Amino acid sequence: MQMKIKDNVKMKSMSVLIALALGMVGCSSQSNEQSSETETTVLRFSHFWPATSAMHVEVFEPWAKKIETESNGQLKVEIYPSATLSKPDVMYDSAAKGVIDIGSQAHGYSAGRFPLTQIAELPGLSNSATQMGCILQTLYDDGTIASEYEDTHLLFLMGAGPAAIHTVGEPIRVPSDMKGLRIRRPSAIAGDIIEATGGTPVGLPANDIYTSLQRGVIDGLSFPWQPTGDFRLVELTKAHTNIPFYNSALLVTMNKNKYENLPDNLKKVLDDNSGRVMSDLVGEVTDREDAKYMAEARAAGHIMVDIPDPLNNPDWKGPLLQGTQKYLSDVKALGLDADGIYEKVKTVSAGCKA
């Protein structure tokens, strides 16, 4: 009798232990599921603008915060301004190789890497950052230029405002005023046009322009107003020629594997904050900043030369068309349909005009 009682007690004790063990396994599994659900993926985002710039403060920081909020903290974007994580001219390649997770750069920094996209930079196609961003994103979304980004996951394309020529010395009124001057060029297209006027194009990342002006390495630069203000270049240049002879294309892209390895719900967060919605936001901020910095220079008494329609200006038309044809010829030499894309860009440009 005593043996049976002992056996029953042992069996009950074992049942309790098994139940407790199963409960602990269940709790552990539930805990792991919860941990998995709240795990944070950090995305390192490198760009070349200063931390004080409107692009950083009004575009990239709110964008990063929105992504973190909408992902319930599962995505966190760490931003590295002023090219502290990757050099300005290799941001795209750094993102493609996984050196960084997200990168932003001007297409012109990678000469020959985006030949079709840069057709949109040619003279007479855009009069604002908003229009340029619309052109670029439309061409990507309809597949016209999408093949140039296949090794990354493109987040969005964006445009700069019309360029100006900013000089330390005398203002540029006619092309012959450029002869012998060393002018920083942002892209091959701008370089071709500077050469056509008799100037000497000099390739420099935006972060190196200030010191190059100080040391007399260059006499001036070709740049939109917004980055001219952001990089404090108006402190050194007192003469400005507002001539829309090119518009820069820029991008924000992500490492392809990093994006594809995310769960669908987190991909959707990034997708919802990509594309045209961001191109339009950048255009709005950039156009406002262009106007602000130009107004400040006028108020400070800087010399201003305005050439609003250079393709119909008898002095400027020749060099601009010469530069345009040289670029299109270079693209055709690659076996690409430069003329067809150029005509397509003209059509898209008309539809994007504000």
DAKAHU-V542429 format. One record per residue. N is the residue number from 1. PSI is psi in whole degrees, 0 to 359 (NA if undefined). Layout:
# DAKAHU-V542429
N PSI
N PSI
This chain:
# DAKAHU-V542429
1 314
2 323
3 318
4 319
5 316
6 320
7 319
8 320
9 317
10 317
11 318
12 320
13 319
14 322
15 318
16 316
17 318
18 317
19 318
20 318
21 315
22 322
23 320
24 321
25 318
26 316
27 319
28 317
29 316
30 321
31 319
32 322
33 316
34 320
35 319
36 321
37 331
38 7
39 138
40 130
41 121
42 130
43 118
44 118
45 118
46 134
47 171
48 354
49 151
50 156
51 341
52 354
53 156
54 327
55 319
56 311
57 321
58 347
59 298
60 317
61 312
62 325
63 314
64 318
65 320
66 318
67 318
68 317
69 312
70 340
71 7
72 38
73 2
74 342
75 134
76 123
77 116
78 121
79 134
80 96
81 178
82 30
83 38
84 342
85 337
86 146
87 148
88 325
89 0
90 19
91 315
92 310
93 325
94 321
95 320
96 322
97 352
98 10
99 322
100 164
101 323
102 140
103 152
104 133
105 165
106 138
107 326
108 342
109 338
110 81
111 127
112 356
113 329
114 62
115 322
116 317
117 319
118 352
119 329
120 345
121 349
122 156
123 145
124 4
125 338
126 142
127 4
128 163
129 323
130 314
131 318
132 317
133 320
134 315
135 309
136 312
137 325
138 316
139 327
140 313
141 328
142 4
143 358
144 319
145 7
146 330
147 340
148 357
149 18
150 340
151 3
152 175
153 103
154 131
155 306
156 158
157 153
158 157
159 152
160 166
161 176
162 145
163 161
164 166
165 119
166 126
167 153
168 322
169 234
170 151
171 157
172 114
173 323
174 159
175 324
176 340
177 344
178 346
179 126
180 353
181 143
182 110
183 125
184 129
185 141
186 346
187 169
188 324
189 309
190 324
191 319
192 320
193 320
194 318
195 321
196 338
197 352
198 0
199 170
200 111
201 139
202 125
203 124
204 139
205 153
206 324
207 344
208 357
209 317
210 308
211 328
212 324
213 316
214 320
215 357
216 17
217 326
218 156
219 345
220 190
221 159
222 117
223 146
224 165
225 321
226 307
227 334
228 322
229 317
230 322
231 13
232 28
233 341
234 346
235 334
236 341
237 129
238 359
239 135
240 130
241 110
242 96
243 110
244 75
245 358
246 160
247 129
248 142
249 142
250 163
251 159
252 119
253 165
254 149
255 128
256 314
257 321
258 317
259 312
260 337
261 357
262 150
263 159
264 323
265 328
266 327
267 319
268 322
269 315
270 318
271 321
272 341
273 35
274 179
275 215
276 326
277 324
278 323
279 318
280 319
281 314
282 318
283 316
284 313
285 316
286 317
287 322
288 318
289 322
290 310
291 322
292 310
293 326
294 317
295 320
296 321
297 320
298 315
299 331
300 0
301 16
302 152
303 129
304 130
305 122
306 122
307 81
308 335
309 70
310 333
311 343
312 13
313 125
314 331
315 321
316 339
317 314
318 304
319 323
320 317
321 325
322 315
323 321
324 311
325 325
326 316
327 315
328 322
329 320
330 321
331 320
332 326
333 341
334 0
335 18
336 154
337 72
338 316
339 319
340 317
341 321
342 316
343 323
344 318
345 320
346 318
347 315
348 320
349 316
350 323
351 339
352 354
353 131
354 NA
